[in-house]
Amino acid sequence: MKERVLPSIDEVLFAMSEEPLGMGEEAKVFKIHTNPNYTVRVSNVAPDLEELSQKLYDEKFTPQKDIFAGRNYAQSVAYWGTDKDDPTNALVTINLYSPGFSMEIHKPGRKMPSSEEAMMKTLTLSKAVLNMPDSAIDQIYDDLHFLSSREYSIDVGNCGLFSNTGNILYSAVSKEFRIIDIQPFIRNRVGIPQNHTKGFNTPLFLARGLIPGAYGYAEEHSKYPTLIDYRTEIVHKIVSGAQRNKINDVGGYLRGDMSAMSNYWQIQLDKMHIPEKYAQGFIKDLSQIEQEHRYRLFRHHEPLVRVAGRSMYS
């Protein structure tokens, strides 16, 4: 495998002096324009730029081994400033750049859009998701299979209540979806089965990450006919993809058998006002999927050092 040529400290610091590419509750991400295959992710509790400048020249970055067989989840490739209590948590990481557009309706740190603005964005992004080919859905399901085999999961927010649409990028150019935020499996938490095999890598949580605006402005937008039509079609694409790729909702962080998972789906479909005549068909199709284990389980790899989140399930 060709050795990566990482950005220099000067390039990293220059990137950090520019406007961030994105920002959230836990970190800011900066594009390294002089070395565009990479970004730098900086924890919100990291030292300021002046102090970092001195430290990074003295202490350098530590390379991160590739544990994902060349796949791009915008994961770290080098890190600095690890936590002595948690050596997998760093203050600054150099990450792979993943092209695409965030499907978030409201981005952290920016003004909350009005209901009308949010509806316009929601309709536009929903239509874009609908226009993605089945191959894009198949690829993201393949990523879920692969991540489970490496005991990593798509990341979530609000203690696992939803998959952040900002963590899945949409590219109209390459006709792909890309997962850009992942976390190692959690096992030693109250309410999480220790023997789970999927984390959040299930159709239910994928759906939550591919339906723009589903969990913001819920009441204002929930009965808009065109939006309901779009969402019904998106759910159909997600369910059909789950059938083609043989992945179901059992065996993840949520406890329960197929009947319990059906109840979770019913709640989510009700919230989005998916017509009952379609909802029941979706749930029936999901409940009949037999799980495929596409990739061999691979447990013995180095941990991924990252700028970790601070929410319960990060």
PADRENMI-836060 format. One line per field, with one value per residue (C-alpha): residue number from 1; residue in three letters; z, x, y. Coordinates in nm, 2 decimals, always signed. Example, Ala and Ser with C-alpha at 12.3 -4.5 7.8 and 13.67 -1.06 7.14 Angstrom:
2
num <- [1:2]
residu <- [ALA:SER]
Z <- [+0.78:+0.71]
X <- [+1.23:+1.37]
Y <- [-0.45:-0.11]
This chain:
314
num <- [1:2:3:4:5:6:7:8:9:10:11:12:13:14:15:16:17:18:19:20:21:22:23:24:25:26:27:28:29:30:31:32:33:34:35:36:37:38:39:40:41:42:43:44:45:46:47:48:49:50:51:52:53:54:55:56:57:58:59:60:61:62:63:64:65:66:67:68:69:70:71:72:73:74:75:76:77:78:79:80:81:82:83:84:85:86:87:88:89:90:91:92:93:94:95:96:97:98:99:100:101:102:103:104:105:106:107:108:109:110:111:112:113:114:115:116:117:118:119:120:121:122:123:124:125:126:127:128:129:130:131:132:133:134:135:136:137:138:139:140:141:142:143:144:145:146:147:148:149:150:151:152:153:154:155:156:157:158:159:160:161:162:163:164:165:166:167:168:169:170:171:172:173:174:175:176:177:178:179:180:181:182:183:184:185:186:187:188:189:190:191:192:193:194:195:196:197:198:199:200:201:202:203:204:205:206:207:208:209:210:211:212:213:214:215:216:217:218:219:220:221:222:223:224:225:226:227:228:229:230:231:232:233:234:235:236:237:238:239:240:241:242:243:244:245:246:247:248:249:250:251:252:253:254:255:256:257:258:259:260:261:262:263:264:265:266:267:268:269:270:271:272:273:274:275:276:277:278:279:280:281:282:283:284:285:286:287:288:289:290:291:292:293:294:295:296:297:298:299:300:301:302:303:304:305:306:307:308:309:310:311:312:313:314]
residu <- [MET:LYS:GLU:ARG:VAL:LEU:PRO:SER:ILE:ASP:GLU:VAL:LEU:PHE:ALA:MET:SER:GLU:GLU:PRO:LEU:GLY:MET:GLY:GLU:GLU:ALA:LYS:VAL:PHE:LYS:ILE:HIS:THR:ASN:PRO:ASN:TYR:THR:VAL:ARG:VAL:SER:ASN:VAL:ALA:PRO:ASP:LEU:GLU:GLU:LEU:SER:GLN:LYS:LEU:TYR:ASP:GLU:LYS:PHE:THR:PRO:GLN:LYS:ASP:ILE:PHE:ALA:GLY:ARG:ASN:TYR:ALA:GLN:SER:VAL:ALA:TYR:TRP:GLY:THR:ASP:LYS:ASP:ASP:PRO:THR:ASN:ALA:LEU:VAL:THR:ILE:ASN:LEU:TYR:SER:PRO:GLY:PHE:SER:MET:GLU:ILE:HIS:LYS:PRO:GLY:ARG:LYS:MET:PRO:SER:SER:GLU:GLU:ALA:MET:MET:LYS:THR:LEU:THR:LEU:SER:LYS:ALA:VAL:LEU:ASN:MET:PRO:ASP:SER:ALA:ILE:ASP:GLN:ILE:TYR:ASP:ASP:LEU:HIS:PHE:LEU:SER:SER:ARG:GLU:TYR:SER:ILE:ASP:VAL:GLY:ASN:CYS:GLY:LEU:PHE:SER:ASN:THR:GLY:ASN:ILE:LEU:TYR:SER:ALA:VAL:SER:LYS:GLU:PHE:ARG:ILE:ILE:ASP:ILE:GLN:PRO:PHE:ILE:ARG:ASN:ARG:VAL:GLY:ILE:PRO:GLN:ASN:HIS:THR:LYS:GLY:PHE:ASN:THR:PRO:LEU:PHE:LEU:ALA:ARG:GLY:LEU:ILE:PRO:GLY:ALA:TYR:GLY:TYR:ALA:GLU:GLU:HIS:SER:LYS:TYR:PRO:THR:LEU:ILE:ASP:TYR:ARG:THR:GLU:ILE:VAL:HIS:LYS:ILE:VAL:SER:GLY:ALA:GLN:ARG:ASN:LYS:ILE:ASN:ASP:VAL:GLY:GLY:TYR:LEU:ARG:GLY:ASP:MET:SER:ALA:MET:SER:ASN:TYR:TRP:GLN:ILE:GLN:LEU:ASP:LYS:MET:HIS:ILE:PRO:GLU:LYS:TYR:ALA:GLN:GLY:PHE:ILE:LYS:ASP:LEU:SER:GLN:ILE:GLU:GLN:GLU:HIS:ARG:TYR:ARG:LEU:PHE:ARG:HIS:HIS:GLU:PRO:LEU:VAL:ARG:VAL:ALA:GLY:ARG:SER:MET:TYR:SER]
Z <- [+0.00:-0.09:+0.21:+0.28:+0.26:+0.54:+0.54:+0.71:+1.04:+0.85:+0.63:+0.93:+1.11:+0.80:+0.76:+1.13:+1.07:+0.81:+0.84:+0.94:+0.69:+0.96:+1.33:+1.60:+1.97:+2.00:+1.73:+1.43:+1.10:+0.86:+0.50:+0.42:+0.09:+0.02:+0.06:-0.03:+0.05:+0.41:+0.68:+1.04:+1.32:+1.64:+1.97:+2.11:+2.43:+2.25:+2.32:+2.11:+1.78:+1.93:+2.19:+1.95:+1.71:+1.97:+2.08:+1.73:+1.62:+1.93:+1.97:+1.61:+1.50:+1.55:+1.24:+1.27:+1.12:+0.86:+1.01:+0.75:+0.45:+0.25:+0.30:+0.36:+0.66:+0.70:+0.98:+1.14:+0.98:+1.24:+1.59:+1.86:+2.22:+2.35:+2.68:+2.95:+3.08:+2.73:+2.48:+2.20:+2.25:+2.09:+2.08:+1.71:+1.43:+1.06:+0.87:+0.53:+0.33:+0.21:-0.07:-0.05:+0.10:+0.45:+0.45:+0.78:+0.77:+1.06:+1.11:+1.45:+1.51:+1.25:+1.27:+1.29:+0.96:+0.96:+0.91:+0.54:+0.48:+0.65:+0.43:+0.11:+0.22:+0.33:+0.00:-0.21:-0.02:+0.00:-0.38:-0.41:-0.20:-0.41:-0.73:-0.60:-0.78:-0.60:-0.62:-0.37:-0.13:-0.19:-0.12:+0.21:+0.32:+0.23:+0.45:+0.74:+0.68:+0.68:+0.98:+1.19:+1.09:+1.23:+1.54:+1.45:+1.42:+1.25:+1.51:+1.66:+1.86:+2.17:+2.34:+2.03:+1.95:+1.59:+1.33:+1.26:+0.89:+0.91:+0.95:+0.61:+0.30:-0.03:-0.36:-0.67:-0.87:-0.78:-0.70:-0.36:+0.01:+0.25:+0.62:+0.78:+1.16:+1.32:+1.67:+1.82:+1.95:+2.30:+2.52:+2.89:+2.91:+3.09:+2.85:+2.57:+2.52:+2.56:+2.28:+2.01:+1.67:+1.48:+1.70:+1.50:+1.17:+1.09:+0.85:+1.12:+1.20:+0.84:+0.76:+1.03:+0.86:+0.51:+0.56:+0.57:+0.83:+0.99:+1.34:+1.31:+1.26:+1.30:+1.37:+1.11:+0.83:+0.92:+0.72:+0.40:+0.12:-0.11:+0.17:+0.29:-0.06:-0.08:+0.26:+0.17:-0.14:+0.06:+0.31:+0.02:-0.12:+0.22:+0.29:-0.06:-0.01:+0.32:+0.13:-0.14:+0.10:+0.36:+0.67:+0.94:+1.27:+1.51:+1.70:+1.74:+2.04:+2.07:+2.26:+2.12:+1.85:+1.51:+1.67:+1.90:+1.60:+1.41:+1.70:+1.67:+1.30:+1.36:+1.60:+1.35:+1.05:+1.26:+1.35:+0.98:+0.89:+0.64:+0.52:+0.71:+0.39:+0.30:+0.66:+0.72:+0.39:+0.49:+0.83:+0.69:+0.44:+0.70:+0.94:+0.68:+0.61:+0.69:+0.80:+0.59:+0.74:+0.44:+0.60:+0.84:+1.19:+1.25:+1.62:+1.65:+1.52:+1.66:+1.80:+1.61:+1.78:+1.72:+1.85:+2.04:+2.12:+2.46:+2.44:+2.61:+2.30:+2.15]
X <- [+0.00:+0.13:+0.25:+0.05:+0.23:+0.07:+0.03:+0.31:+0.26:+0.27:-0.02:-0.22:-0.17:-0.26:-0.58:-0.67:-0.63:-0.91:-1.29:-1.39:-1.54:-1.79:-1.84:-2.04:-2.07:-1.75:-1.51:-1.43:-1.32:-1.09:-1.01:-0.64:-0.66:-0.29:-0.32:-0.69:-0.71:-0.71:-0.89:-0.79:-1.03:-0.98:-1.16:-1.34:-1.14:-0.80:-0.56:-0.58:-0.39:-0.09:-0.04:-0.10:+0.15:+0.43:+0.32:+0.27:+0.62:+0.77:+0.56:+0.45:+0.16:+0.15:+0.04:-0.28:-0.28:-0.55:-0.80:-1.07:-0.90:-0.86:-1.23:-1.29:-1.51:-1.33:-1.14:-0.82:-0.48:-0.27:-0.33:-0.19:-0.27:-0.42:-0.60:-0.41:-0.74:-0.85:-0.57:-0.82:-0.93:-0.72:-0.73:-0.63:-0.64:-0.56:-0.84:-0.92:-1.13:-1.46:-1.63:-2.00:-2.26:-2.41:-2.79:-2.84:-3.12:-2.97:-2.60:-2.45:-2.32:-2.55:-2.88:-3.18:-3.37:-3.73:-3.99:-4.03:-3.66:-3.63:-3.91:-3.74:-3.42:-3.60:-3.79:-3.48:-3.26:-3.54:-3.57:-3.20:-3.20:-3.48:-3.28:-2.98:-2.94:-2.99:-2.61:-2.57:-2.80:-2.63:-2.29:-2.39:-2.54:-2.22:-2.04:-2.27:-2.19:-1.82:-1.82:-2.00:-1.73:-1.47:-1.69:-1.75:-2.08:-2.22:-2.23:-2.55:-2.68:-2.90:-2.81:-2.89:-3.23:-3.13:-2.85:-2.73:-2.78:-2.46:-2.27:-2.38:-2.26:-2.45:-2.26:-2.46:-2.13:-2.02:-2.37:-2.27:-2.35:-2.06:-2.05:-1.82:-1.85:-1.80:-1.75:-1.62:-1.88:-2.01:-2.07:-2.03:-2.33:-2.66:-2.93:-2.69:-2.67:-2.30:-2.33:-2.46:-2.31:-2.42:-2.42:-2.63:-2.56:-2.92:-3.19:-3.37:-3.07:-2.97:-3.32:-3.28:-2.97:-3.11:-3.44:-3.36:-3.54:-3.73:-3.65:-3.66:-3.97:-4.16:-4.50:-4.47:-4.38:-4.53:-4.85:-4.71:-4.84:-4.54:-4.29:-4.49:-4.48:-4.10:-4.04:-4.26:-4.05:-3.72:-3.84:-3.92:-3.57:-3.42:-3.64:-3.57:-3.20:-3.22:-3.39:-3.13:-2.84:-2.98:-2.95:-3.21:-3.26:-3.20:-2.87:-2.78:-2.79:-3.16:-3.28:-3.54:-3.65:-3.81:-4.14:-3.98:-3.80:-4.13:-4.27:-3.97:-4.04:-4.41:-4.33:-4.09:-4.32:-4.61:-4.40:-4.33:-4.70:-4.62:-4.96:-5.06:-5.12:-4.76:-4.62:-4.76:-4.60:-4.26:-4.27:-4.37:-4.09:-3.84:-3.95:-3.89:-3.52:-3.28:-2.94:-2.63:-2.29:-2.10:-1.76:-1.56:-1.55:-1.22:-1.16:-0.78:-0.69:-0.54:-0.79:-0.89:-0.77:-1.01:-1.15:-1.43:-1.77:-1.91:-2.26:-2.37:-2.34:-2.02]
Y <- [+0.00:+0.34:+0.54:+0.85:+1.19:+1.39:+1.76:+1.96:+2.14:+2.47:+2.35:+2.23:+2.56:+2.77:+2.57:+2.63:+3.01:+3.00:+2.98:+2.62:+2.38:+2.27:+2.30:+2.11:+2.08:+1.88:+2.01:+2.23:+2.09:+2.29:+2.20:+2.19:+2.36:+2.32:+1.95:+1.89:+1.52:+1.61:+1.81:+1.89:+1.83:+2.04:+1.97:+2.26:+2.22:+2.23:+2.52:+2.83:+2.86:+3.04:+2.77:+2.49:+2.64:+2.60:+2.25:+2.10:+2.19:+2.04:+1.72:+1.64:+1.42:+1.05:+0.85:+0.65:+0.30:+0.24:-0.01:+0.03:-0.13:+0.19:+0.30:+0.67:+0.76:+1.10:+0.91:+1.03:+0.94:+1.12:+1.26:+1.49:+1.55:+1.23:+1.21:+1.03:+0.88:+0.78:+0.73:+0.70:+1.06:+1.34:+1.72:+1.75:+1.50:+1.51:+1.34:+1.21:+1.46:+1.32:+1.51:+1.59:+1.81:+1.79:+1.74:+1.92:+2.18:+2.37:+2.38:+2.44:+2.79:+2.94:+3.12:+2.90:+2.92:+3.02:+2.75:+2.86:+2.85:+2.52:+2.38:+2.50:+2.33:+2.01:+1.98:+2.04:+1.79:+1.53:+1.55:+1.52:+1.20:+1.06:+1.12:+0.92:+0.59:+0.25:+0.20:+0.49:+0.31:-0.02:+0.14:+0.29:-0.04:-0.21:+0.04:-0.06:-0.43:-0.34:-0.12:-0.39:-0.63:-0.39:-0.32:+0.04:+0.22:+0.53:+0.81:+0.95:+1.24:+1.28:+0.96:+0.75:+0.91:+1.00:+0.98:+1.33:+1.41:+1.61:+1.28:+1.16:+1.35:+1.36:+1.41:+1.49:+1.47:+1.11:+0.99:+0.86:+0.89:+0.90:+0.83:+1.08:+1.02:+0.68:+0.55:+0.22:-0.02:+0.07:-0.23:-0.13:+0.11:+0.06:-0.04:-0.16:-0.53:-0.64:-0.90:-0.67:-0.70:-0.39:-0.08:+0.17:+0.01:-0.08:+0.04:+0.23:+0.45:+0.48:+0.61:+0.87:+0.99:+1.00:+1.18:+1.56:+1.76:+1.47:+1.58:+1.95:+2.16:+1.83:+1.98:+2.27:+2.04:+1.70:+1.73:+1.91:+1.68:+1.70:+1.64:+1.34:+1.20:+1.25:+1.09:+0.80:+0.74:+0.78:+0.52:+0.29:+0.33:+0.26:-0.05:-0.18:-0.13:-0.32:-0.61:-0.62:-0.60:-0.84:-0.62:-0.59:-0.40:-0.69:-0.72:-0.35:-0.12:-0.13:-0.44:-0.67:-0.91:-0.83:-0.75:-0.49:-0.34:-0.32:-0.11:+0.13:+0.17:+0.23:+0.51:+0.67:+0.64:+0.78:+1.09:+1.15:+1.10:+0.82:+0.70:+0.38:+0.19:+0.23:+0.21:-0.14:-0.27:-0.12:-0.28:-0.62:-0.61:-0.51:-0.78:-1.05:-0.97:-1.24:-1.09:-1.15:-1.14:-1.01:-0.95:-1.16:-1.03:-0.86:-0.77:-0.75:-0.41:-0.10:+0.15:+0.46:+0.77:+1.05:+1.38:+1.21:+1.35:+1.42:+1.29:+0.97:+0.76:+0.92]
